[in-house]
Amino acid sequence: MLQIWALDGIPEITPGDDLVQAILDAVGDPLRDGDIVVVTSKVVSKAEGRIIRADDREDAITRETVRLVASRTSPTGHVTRIVENPLGIVSAAAGVDASNTPEGTVLLLPVDPDASARALATGLRAATGAHVGVIVTDTLGRAWREGQTDHAIGAGGVHVFEDLRGTTDAEGRPLVVTLPCVADEIAAATDLVKGKAARRPVAIVRGRADLVGDLDLPGARSIVRDPARDMFRQGADEAYAEGFAAGRDAAG
Amino acid sequence: MLQIWALDGIPEITPGDDLVQAILDAVGDPLRDGDIVVVTSKVVSKAEGRIIRADDREDAITRETVRLVASRTSPTGHVTRIVENPLGIVSAAAGVDASNTPEGTVLLLPVDPDASARALATGLRAATGAHVGVIVTDTLGRAWREGQTDHAIGAGGVHVFEDLRGTTDAEGRPLVVTLPCVADEIAAATDLVKGKAARRPVAIVRGRADLVGDLDLPGARSIVRDPARDMFRQGADEAYAEGFAAGRDAAG
C-alpha cells in the first residue's frame, strides 16, 4: 500500500527561510524510515532566494536558455519555445516561473536541485532520526503528448531508477531494457495531491522504503539523457532548416 | 490522502477471459465510489486475444508501425527505432511486447484501449454499483529523459486532464497554460506498486473521486498531440537528412 498526502500549513516561503523547519512544523504524522518527502522546486527556489526582478518573462527565459531546441510562431504571433536550461532539462519555460510570485518578478530553478534535495534530506534525517529521501519536482510538458506532468529535477537519498536489468520476467526471460524512472513516477504521483492552485508544495510518499538509500546516490541529473543518445535534440523544423541550408551549400 | 495498492491474485489471463470478473475476484476491499482501477494493457491485450505468433519481435514492430519517427544504429549494429503506432502513440516498440508472453509470440496493444477501458468501467460499475473509473496503461520511454514511466493509453469514466485553465493562482492571476495530465500521473503512480517482474497488473487508486465521471468523457486518445502541434514529429537526424536532400535539389 502506497500512501501519499500533501502537508497543509506550509507558510509562504521567503529567501533565507529554513525549509527543513517549515516541513517539520507542518508534518503531522511524524516522518518514518523510508518516507520520501517530495518538494515542489518553487519553494526550494524561494528559500534559496532565486527570485529576480523581470518585467518580461520571455526575457528571463532567454537568459536561462543554454540552447534553443525548437520554436514555433502561431498565426497570432505567439512564439512557443522549447529550450534547454542550465540543468540540461528540456522544457517550454527554461524553469522560469511567473506564477505564484509577486508581480514584476520571476522565479528561477534552484542552481543545483540535487544539492538542494540532499541538503533537505540531510536536515530532515538529522532532525527526526528517520531515514528519509527527498525529491524536488518541476512541472514539464512532454513531446508527443498534451498537458504536463510533474518530474523529478532533484533527488537526495533516493534511487531515481529502479534497475530491473538483470532480473527476469514471469517467464524467466531477462527484462533487458526496463529501467523504470521511479523518481519521475513519484513526482507525478504527488502532483495528484499537491494541486497547482493551492499552496501545498510538499507531499509525503510512504510505502516504497526500498527506494531510500545513501545520500551519495546519483541525483536527478542522471535522468537527463546525454546529448549523444538524444534523438530529439532539435525540433523537426529546426533540423530540417539546418539540413536544407547545408544541402544547398553543398550543391552550390 | 491518496491510497494506491496492487491486487494480488490476478491469475494468468488468456484470450476470452472475463477481466471484470478476474478483478472482482481479486479485489479484497470492495470497490467504492470514486475508485480508479488501473490496468496494465498487457492483460487487456491477453483477454482480447491480441497475442500473435512472431518469431521476430522486430518484424512485429515493423507491422505495427504507421510512421517511422526516428531511428539510430549503434556502433554494434543494433537499431533503435522510435515509431508511431496505430493509436498515434510514439514509442520505441510500437506497443509490441515480447516479455511475459510464451516464446515465439508477441502481444500487441488493444485495438481500442479507450473502448476497453470504458467496457471495464461499465462492467465494474454494473457488478459493484460503485461509480469507478478505469485507466489502461503502457510503459513508454520519453524524449530527453532516460528510463521509462507508465502512461495512460486508455481511459473510461475518468478525466484525463485536470483543466485548471480559467482558475487563478495564489496571487489571483490566471493559470493560463496549466493542463495537468492526471491520467498519465495516475498511470505513473500505479507503476510504483505494480512492479514489472511480478504479476500484479491491476492497481486501485483511492482518493481522487473528483476525477471520476461519465463514461462518455474523452479517452486517452485525447492525450496524443495532434501532428500539427507536434514540434518533434521527426527525429533530428531524419529531419536534417530530409532538409539536406531538399536543399541540394533546390540548388541543383
Interface residues (C-beta under 8 A of the other chain):
Chain A: M1 L2 Q3 I4 W5 A70 R72 T80 I82 I89 V90 S99 N100 T101 P102 E103 T139 R142 A143 W144 R145 E146 G147 Q148 T149 D150 H151 F161 L164 T167 T168 D169 A170 E171 R173 L175 T178 L179 P180 C181 V182 D184 E185 I186 A188 A189 D191 L192 V193 K196 A197 A198 R199 G207 R208 S222 I223 V224 R225 D230 M231 F232 R233 Q234 G235 A236 D237 E238 A239 Y240 A241 E242 G243 F244 A245 A246 G247 R248 D249 A250 A251 G252
Chain B: M1 L2 Q3 I4 W5 A70 R72 T80 I82 I89 V90 S99 N100 T101 P102 E103 T139 R142 A143 W144 R145 E146 G147 Q148 T149 D150 H151 F161 L164 T167 T168 D169 A170 E171 R173 L175 T178 L179 P180 C181 V182 D184 E185 I186 A188 A189 D191 L192 V193 K196 A197 A198 R199 G207 R208 S222 I223 V224 R225 R229 D230 M231 F232 R233 Q234 G235 A236 D237 E238 A239 Y240 A241 E242 G243 F244 A245 A246 G247 R248 D249 A250 A251 G252
